[in-house]
Amino acid sequence: MYDDACIHVVERTAFPLMGYTIRNASWRFTAFFPWDGAALAPVAPAVPRSVQLYDHRGDVPGGSGFEGADFYEDVNVAGAFPGVAEELLGALKAEFNIV
């Protein structure tokens, strides 16, 4: 169904968007930027097309690993925490040298 979206069958210069993700103890943040396939970098100035923020503050490690953690959180809370999303966008851009 999604074979044409798989990174293994689409030339890396042809992606319309590229997602970058960072994670800290409380949050996982992803920003999707328009992609410049010739430069293999986000289109400058890098303004995300969409963002995702996932709250992992309730994750509780347990047992011999992280069986109690919700590694697959699926509720995007970026709209509810705009300050956190903006802070993490800045950190993401700094980490990946995105301008």
Protein Blocks (a to p, Z undefined) as FASTA:
>chain_A
ZZmmpmklgcfklpfbdcdddddfkbccdddddddfklopacdddddfbdcdddfklpcc
ehjblmlbcfkbcbdfklmmmmlmmmmmmmmmmmnopZZ
